[in-house]
Amino acid sequence: MVLALFLSTSLLLGHGIELMKGKKYPCVFIKAEYQGGGAIAHVDVKVFFQEEKKEFQKGLTDKNGVFSFCPDQIGQWTVIVDDLMGHRKSMDITIHNDFFNSQPKKIKNKTAGEKEKKNKFTTNDMCCYLLKIVLGVLLILAITFILHRWKKRHET
């Protein structure tokens, strides 16, 4: 009886929601799983900025339990995941200035006045190409010689 009570309690505890987060500019990723394991697919997610009552974004997790949003300012963000069956969890995420500073640098477009640098072969590159050509020719000659000797040996 005690064993049955212990097992049923552990099963009930496995039904909570666990939220994991990841940040990579420009988005924040949330992964929702049940505590017992398994992704929480296609459930409601709402995102709020600080104490604002208006939603910043709402949507559903994907089949793997992942949801992402792209914050547009620093501060406290709240994500609420609700499977509409009694399981609900919220997570506060703080976005700092360094999140926006980690964005990739933009590539500068070349103007008409700028000249493109042409790739020049160095002496080392030229030696490498010549070595490959010589080795290729030697390989072809070796294969030809071996086939010629094999043919002569079988003719007699």
N, C-alpha and C positions, 0 to 999 in steps of 0.2 A: 504494500500500500504506500509506504514511504517512498519507494523507488518510483512508483507511478506518479506520485505527486511531484517528485524532483524532476522527472523527465518532462512532465507537462509544463512545469514552471520554466524550464530551460527553453522549451519550444515557444512559449508565449513571449519570453524575453527576446527571442530571435526575430520578432516582428517589428522592431523599431526601425527607424530610418537613420542611416549614416550618410553624411555629406562630406565629400572631399573636394578641395578646390585646387586650382592651378591657375597661374597668371602668366600670360605671354602676350606682350603687346601685339595687337590692340585689344585682345579679348581676355575675359576671365571665364574659366571652364569649371563647371560643377558636375560631379559624378554622384548620382544617388543610388544607394544600394540598401536592401534590407539587411538588418544586423545579422541575420542567419545566413546571408549570402544571396546573391542574385541581384541583377540590375533592376531598377524600377523604371520600366519602359512606359512611355507615352502618358506621363502624369503631368498635372498642372504645375507650372513654375511662375512665380511673380517676382519682379525685381523692383525695389524702391530705393530712392536716394535719400539718405539721412532721414529726417522726420517728415518728408513730404507725403501727403496722403495719396497723391496721384501716382499710378504705376509708371515706372520708367519703361518697363517691357514686361510682356507676359508671353507664355508659350508652353510647349510640351518638351519633355525629355525625349531623346531619340531611343531607338531600340536597345541601346547599350546603357541607358540611364544618364546620358550626358546632355547638358544644356550649356549654352554659352551666351554671354552678352558682352557688349563693348562699352565700358563706361566712358563718359565724355568729360569727367571732371574728378578732381581729387576729393576725398572725403569718405564717409561711411556709407556703404551699400548693404542692403539687406535682401537676401534671396530666401524665398519661402517655397518649399516643395510640399505638395499636398496630393495624396493619391485618392482623395475623396472617399476613403473607406476607413477613416479614423486615424490614419498615419499622416502626421504633419510635422515638418521640421524646418526651422529657420537657421540661417547662418549669416553673421555679420562679416563683411569683407571691407577692409580698409585699403583704399587706393591712395598711394603716396605719389609725390612728384617724380620719383625715380621710375615709376611704371611708364610714364609718358616719355621720359628721357631715354628709355631703353629701345625706342623705336629705331628701325633701320635708317641709316643715313640715305638721303636722296642722292641719286646720281645726277651730276650736273650735265645738262645738255650742252653740247658743243655748239659754239656760234660759228657763223660762216667764216670768220676771220681766223679761227683756230685751225692749225694743221694737225692732221692725224700723224702719229708716229708710226712709221712702218717698222715691221719686225725685221731685224737684221740678223742674218746668220752669223753666229760667232764661230771662231775656229773650232771650238769644242763640238758644236752642232754639226759642222761640216765633216769633221772626223768621224762622228757617229754615223752619219748617213753613208759615207764612203765605206766604212767598216761593214755596214749592213749589206751594201751592194756587193762587196767582195765576197762576203760569206755566202750570200745568195747564189752567186755565180759558182763558187766552189762546191756548194751543195748540189747544184744542177749537174756539174761535171762529174762529181763522185757518183751520183745516181746513174748517170749515163754510162760511166765506166763499169759499174757493177752489173748493169743490165747487159751490156755488150759482152762482158766476160761470161755471164751466165748463159747467154745465147750461144756463144762459141763452144762452151763446154758441152752443151746438149746437142749440138750438131754432129759431133763426132761419135 
